[in-house]
Amino acid sequence: MKIAAFGVEEWLNKWEKMAKYDLAQSTIAALDNRELSELIPDSNQLQAKLATMRFDYGWIEGSPEFKQEVAKLYKRAAVDNVLQTNGATGGNHLALYGLLEPGDEVIAEYPSYQQLYDIPKSFGAKVKYWHINEKQAWYPHLDELKQLVNPNTKMICLNNANNPTGTVLNVAFLKKVVEIAKTVDAYVLVDEVYQPFADQVQVASIVDLYDKGIATNSLSKTYSMPGIRVGWLVSSTKIINKLRKYRDYTMICAGVFNDIMAVHVLEHKAAILARNKKIVLTNLAVYQEWLNQEPRVSAVLPNGISTSFPKIKLPISTQEFCQKLLEETGVLLVPGEAFDLPGHVRLGYCTDLVTLKTGLAKISAFLRQYD
């Protein structure tokens, strides 16, 4: 099996530990144990539970408590419709591995999270790209999807919100995608790790719209807990039952510590989401003000999502620019080349405010050499 290098991960693996001002990440500032304890009043009970737990395998598919909390996030999901995975990446891999075969046709939103098109290619599937368009606020065209589907289409893969652009496909748009998928009886897999924090944005999970919808999610982005590597896959009973056997080959369990932490976070999600909404909206205002004053940078602003994809006017490639920027200023961005969209960069603005403001100022100062 051959597979392309994972652009964004390859870049971060090489450079992120050199960064003094990391504006490359698409998560919201990760929680530490002290802040988690301050946000959640009964954290002493958690510590007592952790002190007496046994480091066995625990619940293979995720504890009943975990499944109950995840099921609450959806309108049409029961406890038995939930599988615990190793992050959303594990959920995506499970769905692609379990449902696709060589020769199947897959339509993938492009660019988006690279798993969603390069893993199917590695399995021998034929992948067709459904292109997003910057002039249309990074939305793809439904007419193009209608032209791409045919009786051989097995799955449509989406990333909602999109990584790297932060664009959210609204409910009305998703319903039209479902209508098109139904014409060829295709699955729709949606990576839903980013929750929009802008009040005016209305979004729905694909599993609440379509019986052949498959949703993956995790605690990494919206819940600021990437380090425990817990995610989930939710779908219909028929699809979940099919995927169970494939999961046995790819993952035994998330680990009892990780499961307990995941349950704790989901049980108190209101406090964490309030904290993260404040970070996103406060930092977005700072970022927007910087964009308004920086003549070389423009962007379709993300819809209350923690990642953005600005365009930069440069006489050199964005990959060369990002490497020089890091080496000379300590500011880390991800070049658009990692997403097959040169001329742009992924800029994650949901770090702490000091890092954000300092990093943006250093980018501006560095850009003046090209004026």
C-alpha positions as CSV (number, residue, x, y, z in Angstrom):
1,M,0.0,0.0,0.0
2,K,1.3,3.4,-1.0
3,I,0.1,6.7,0.5
4,A,1.1,10.3,0.1
5,A,2.9,12.2,2.8
6,F,0.5,13.9,5.2
7,G,1.3,17.5,4.4
8,V,0.3,19.4,7.5
9,E,1.6,16.7,9.9
10,E,4.9,16.4,8.1
11,W,5.3,20.2,8.3
12,L,4.4,20.4,12.0
13,N,6.5,17.3,12.9
14,K,9.5,19.1,11.4
15,W,9.1,22.6,12.7
16,E,6.7,23.0,15.6
17,K,9.2,22.5,18.4
18,M,11.3,25.4,17.0
19,A,8.4,27.8,17.4
20,K,8.4,30.6,20.0
21,Y,5.0,31.9,18.7
22,D,3.0,29.0,17.5
23,L,0.2,30.3,15.2
24,A,0.0,27.0,13.2
25,Q,-2.3,25.0,15.4
26,S,-6.1,24.6,14.6
27,T,-7.1,23.8,18.2
28,I,-8.2,26.2,20.9
29,A,-5.6,26.8,23.6
30,A,-5.2,23.5,25.3
31,L,-6.3,23.1,28.9
32,D,-3.9,22.3,31.7
33,N,-4.9,20.4,34.8
34,R,-5.0,23.6,37.0
35,E,-7.3,25.4,34.6
36,L,-9.5,22.3,34.3
37,S,-9.8,22.2,38.0
38,E,-10.8,25.8,38.2
39,L,-13.4,25.4,35.5
40,I,-15.0,22.3,37.0
41,P,-16.0,22.5,40.7
42,D,-16.0,18.8,41.4
43,S,-12.5,18.0,40.1
44,N,-11.6,16.6,43.5
45,Q,-13.9,13.7,42.8
46,L,-12.1,13.2,39.6
47,Q,-8.8,13.0,41.4
48,A,-10.1,10.5,43.9
49,K,-11.4,8.4,41.0
50,L,-8.1,8.5,39.2
51,A,-6.2,7.5,42.4
52,T,-8.1,4.2,42.7
53,M,-8.5,3.2,39.1
54,R,-6.8,0.1,37.7
55,F,-4.7,0.3,34.6
56,D,-6.5,-2.5,32.8
57,Y,-8.0,-2.3,29.3
58,G,-11.2,-0.8,30.6
59,W,-14.2,-0.7,28.3
60,I,-13.2,-1.7,24.8
61,E,-15.6,0.5,22.8
62,G,-15.7,3.3,25.4
63,S,-17.3,3.2,28.8
64,P,-21.1,3.4,29.1
65,E,-20.7,6.9,30.7
66,F,-18.6,8.0,27.7
67,K,-21.2,6.7,25.2
68,Q,-24.0,8.4,27.0
69,E,-22.3,11.7,27.0
70,V,-21.5,11.5,23.3
71,A,-25.0,10.4,22.4
72,K,-26.3,13.6,24.1
73,L,-24.6,15.6,21.4
74,Y,-26.9,14.3,18.7
75,K,-30.6,14.2,18.1
76,R,-30.8,10.8,16.6
77,A,-28.0,8.8,18.3
78,A,-28.4,6.2,20.9
79,V,-25.7,4.8,23.1
80,D,-25.2,1.8,20.8
81,N,-24.6,4.1,17.9
82,V,-21.3,5.4,19.4
83,L,-17.8,3.9,19.0
84,Q,-14.8,5.4,20.9
85,T,-11.8,6.0,18.6
86,N,-8.2,7.3,18.8
87,G,-9.2,10.9,18.0
88,A,-11.2,11.8,15.0
89,T,-8.4,10.6,12.9
90,G,-9.1,7.1,14.2
91,G,-12.8,7.5,13.5
92,N,-12.1,8.7,9.9
93,H,-9.7,5.8,9.3
94,L,-12.2,3.3,10.7
95,A,-15.0,4.5,8.4
96,L,-12.8,4.5,5.3
97,Y,-11.2,1.2,6.1
98,G,-14.5,-0.5,7.0
99,L,-16.7,0.7,4.2
100,L,-14.5,1.2,1.1
101,E,-13.0,-1.4,-1.3
102,P,-10.6,-1.2,-4.3
103,G,-12.4,0.3,-7.2
104,D,-15.1,2.1,-5.2
105,E,-15.6,5.8,-6.2
106,V,-15.2,8.5,-3.5
107,I,-16.0,12.1,-3.8
108,A,-14.0,14.3,-1.4
109,E,-14.3,17.9,-0.6
110,Y,-10.9,19.4,-1.6
111,P,-8.8,20.6,-0.1
112,S,-9.8,19.5,3.4
113,Y,-8.4,17.2,6.0
114,Q,-6.0,15.0,3.9
115,Q,-7.1,11.7,5.4
116,L,-10.4,12.0,3.6
117,Y,-9.0,11.7,0.2
118,D,-5.5,10.1,0.5
119,I,-6.6,7.1,2.6
120,P,-9.2,6.1,0.1
121,K,-6.6,6.4,-2.7
122,S,-4.3,4.1,-0.7
123,F,-7.0,1.5,-0.5
124,G,-7.4,1.5,-4.3
125,A,-10.5,3.7,-4.4
126,K,-11.0,6.2,-7.2
127,V,-11.2,9.7,-5.7
128,K,-12.8,12.6,-7.3
129,Y,-12.2,16.1,-5.9
130,W,-15.1,18.4,-5.1
131,H,-13.4,21.7,-5.0
132,I,-14.0,24.5,-2.5
133,N,-13.9,28.1,-3.9
134,E,-12.4,31.1,-2.2
135,K,-14.6,33.5,-4.1
136,Q,-17.6,31.6,-2.8
137,A,-16.5,31.9,0.9
138,W,-14.7,28.5,0.4
139,Y,-17.9,26.7,-0.3
140,P,-18.0,24.0,-3.0
141,H,-20.7,24.1,-5.8
142,L,-23.6,21.8,-5.5
143,D,-23.9,21.6,-9.3
144,E,-20.3,20.2,-9.4
145,L,-21.3,17.5,-6.9
146,K,-24.3,16.5,-9.1
147,Q,-21.9,16.1,-12.0
148,L,-19.4,14.0,-10.0
149,V,-21.9,11.5,-8.5
150,N,-22.8,8.3,-10.4
151,P,-24.1,4.8,-9.6
152,N,-20.5,3.8,-8.6
153,T,-20.2,6.5,-5.9
154,K,-19.8,4.8,-2.6
155,M,-19.0,7.7,-0.3
156,I,-18.9,11.5,-0.1
157,C,-16.3,12.9,2.4
158,L,-16.6,16.3,4.0
159,N,-14.8,18.3,6.6
160,N,-17.3,20.5,8.4
161,A,-16.0,23.0,9.5
162,N,-13.3,22.8,6.9
163,N,-9.6,22.5,7.9
164,P,-7.8,24.7,7.0
165,T,-10.3,27.4,5.9
166,G,-12.7,27.4,8.9
167,T,-15.7,27.5,6.6
168,V,-18.9,25.9,8.0
169,L,-21.4,24.2,5.6
170,N,-24.8,25.3,6.9
171,V,-27.8,23.1,7.5
172,A,-29.6,23.9,4.2
173,F,-26.4,23.1,2.2
174,L,-25.9,19.8,4.0
175,K,-29.5,18.8,3.3
176,K,-28.9,19.3,-0.4
177,V,-25.8,17.1,-0.1
178,V,-27.9,14.4,1.5
179,E,-30.5,14.7,-1.3
180,I,-27.7,14.1,-3.9
181,A,-26.2,11.3,-1.9
182,K,-29.5,9.5,-1.7
183,T,-29.8,9.5,-5.5
184,V,-26.9,7.0,-5.6
185,D,-27.3,5.5,-2.1
186,A,-23.9,6.8,-1.0
187,Y,-22.5,7.1,2.5
188,V,-21.6,10.7,3.7
189,L,-18.7,10.8,6.1
190,V,-18.2,14.1,7.8
191,D,-15.3,15.0,10.1
192,E,-17.0,17.4,12.6
193,V,-14.2,18.3,15.0
194,Y,-14.8,22.0,14.8
195,Q,-17.8,23.5,16.5
196,P,-18.7,27.1,15.4
197,F,-18.9,29.6,18.2
198,A,-20.4,32.4,16.2
199,D,-24.0,32.7,17.4
200,Q,-25.4,33.3,13.9
201,V,-24.0,30.0,12.4
202,Q,-26.4,27.1,12.3
203,V,-25.0,23.7,11.7
204,A,-26.2,20.1,12.1
205,S,-24.5,16.8,12.4
206,I,-24.7,14.5,9.3
207,V,-26.1,11.7,11.5
208,D,-29.1,13.8,12.4
209,L,-29.8,14.4,8.7
210,Y,-29.1,11.1,7.0
211,D,-29.4,7.4,7.8
212,K,-26.2,6.7,5.9
213,G,-24.4,9.6,7.5
214,I,-21.2,9.0,9.5
215,A,-20.0,11.6,12.0
216,T,-16.5,11.7,13.5
217,N,-15.5,14.0,16.3
218,S,-13.0,14.3,19.2
219,L,-12.0,16.3,22.2
220,S,-9.0,17.8,20.4
221,K,-10.4,21.0,18.9
222,T,-13.7,22.2,20.4
223,Y,-12.9,20.9,23.9
224,S,-9.2,21.8,24.0
225,M,-8.0,18.3,25.1
226,P,-5.9,17.0,22.2
227,G,-3.5,15.3,24.5
228,I,-5.8,12.5,25.7
229,R,-6.4,11.4,22.1
230,V,-10.1,10.5,22.5
231,G,-12.6,10.7,19.7
232,W,-15.7,8.9,18.5
233,L,-17.6,7.8,15.5
234,V,-21.4,7.9,15.4
235,S,-23.7,6.4,12.8
236,S,-26.7,4.2,12.3
237,T,-27.0,0.8,14.0
238,K,-26.4,-1.0,10.7
239,I,-23.2,0.9,9.9
240,I,-21.9,0.7,13.5
241,N,-22.4,-3.1,13.6
242,K,-20.4,-3.4,10.4
243,L,-17.6,-1.2,11.7
244,R,-17.2,-3.0,15.0
245,K,-15.1,-5.9,13.6
246,Y,-12.8,-3.5,11.7
247,R,-12.3,-1.5,14.9
248,D,-11.0,-4.7,16.6
249,Y,-8.1,-4.7,14.1
250,T,-7.2,-1.0,14.5
251,M,-7.8,-0.2,18.2
252,I,-8.4,-2.1,21.4
253,C,-9.2,0.7,23.7
254,A,-8.5,4.4,24.4
255,G,-7.2,3.5,27.9
256,V,-9.0,3.9,31.2
257,F,-7.3,7.2,32.1
258,N,-8.2,8.8,28.8
259,D,-11.8,7.5,29.0
260,I,-12.3,8.9,32.6
261,M,-10.9,12.3,31.5
262,A,-13.1,12.3,28.4
263,V,-16.2,11.6,30.5
264,H,-15.2,14.3,32.9
265,V,-14.8,16.9,30.1
266,L,-18.1,16.0,28.4
267,E,-20.1,16.0,31.6
268,H,-18.9,19.6,32.2
269,K,-18.8,20.7,28.6
270,A,-20.9,23.8,29.3
271,A,-18.0,25.4,31.3
272,I,-15.4,24.4,28.8
273,L,-17.4,25.6,25.8
274,A,-18.1,29.0,27.5
275,R,-14.3,29.3,28.1
276,N,-13.6,28.5,24.5
277,K,-16.2,30.7,23.0
278,K,-14.7,33.6,24.8
279,I,-11.2,32.7,23.5
280,V,-12.5,32.3,19.9
281,L,-14.5,35.5,19.7
282,T,-12.0,37.7,21.6
283,N,-9.1,36.5,19.5
284,L,-11.0,36.7,16.3
285,A,-11.6,40.4,16.9
286,V,-7.9,40.9,17.4
287,Y,-7.1,38.9,14.3
288,Q,-9.7,40.8,12.2
289,E,-8.3,44.1,13.3
290,W,-4.8,43.0,12.3
291,L,-6.1,41.8,8.9
292,N,-7.7,45.2,8.3
293,Q,-4.4,46.9,8.9
294,E,-2.1,44.5,7.0
295,P,-2.0,45.3,3.3
296,R,-0.4,42.0,2.2
297,V,-2.9,39.7,3.9
298,S,-6.5,39.1,3.3
299,A,-8.9,36.3,4.4
300,V,-12.3,34.9,4.3
301,L,-13.0,35.0,8.0
302,P,-13.8,31.7,9.7
303,N,-17.3,31.2,11.1
304,G,-16.3,31.2,14.8
305,I,-13.9,28.3,14.1
306,S,-10.4,28.1,15.5
307,T,-8.5,27.9,12.1
308,S,-8.2,30.4,9.3
309,F,-6.6,30.4,5.8
310,P,-5.4,33.9,4.8
311,K,-3.9,34.8,1.5
312,I,-0.6,36.5,1.5
313,K,0.9,38.6,-1.4
314,L,4.5,37.5,-1.7
315,P,7.2,37.4,-4.3
316,I,8.3,34.0,-3.0
317,S,6.4,30.8,-2.3
318,T,4.5,30.6,0.9
319,Q,6.5,27.5,1.9
320,E,9.7,29.5,1.6
321,F,8.2,32.4,3.4
322,C,6.9,30.2,6.3
323,Q,10.4,28.7,6.8
324,K,12.1,32.0,6.8
325,L,9.5,33.5,9.1
326,L,10.1,30.8,11.6
327,E,13.9,30.9,11.4
328,E,14.1,34.7,11.8
329,T,11.2,35.5,14.1
330,G,10.1,32.2,15.8
331,V,6.6,32.5,14.4
332,L,5.1,29.2,13.0
333,L,2.5,29.0,10.3
334,V,1.5,26.2,8.0
335,P,2.1,27.0,4.3
336,G,-0.7,26.5,1.9
337,E,1.4,23.9,0.0
338,A,0.6,21.5,2.8
339,F,-3.0,21.7,1.6
340,D,-2.3,22.0,-2.1
341,L,-3.2,25.7,-2.0
342,P,0.0,27.7,-2.3
343,G,-0.3,31.4,-1.7
344,H,-2.2,30.9,1.6
345,V,-1.2,29.9,5.1
346,R,-3.0,28.2,7.9
347,L,-3.1,30.6,10.8
348,G,-4.5,29.4,14.1
349,Y,-5.4,32.4,16.2
350,C,-6.9,30.7,19.3
351,T,-3.7,30.6,21.4
352,D,-3.2,32.9,24.3
353,L,-3.5,36.6,23.6
354,V,0.1,37.5,24.2
355,T,1.3,34.9,21.7
356,L,-1.3,36.0,19.2
357,K,-0.6,39.7,19.4
358,T,3.2,39.2,19.4
359,G,3.1,36.7,16.6
360,L,0.9,38.9,14.4
361,A,3.1,41.9,15.0
362,K,6.2,39.9,14.0
363,I,4.5,38.7,10.8
364,S,3.7,42.3,9.9
365,A,7.3,43.5,10.6
366,F,8.7,40.6,8.6
367,L,6.3,41.3,5.6
368,R,7.6,44.9,5.3
369,Q,10.7,43.6,3.5
370,Y,8.5,42.8,0.5
371,D,6.9,46.2,0.3
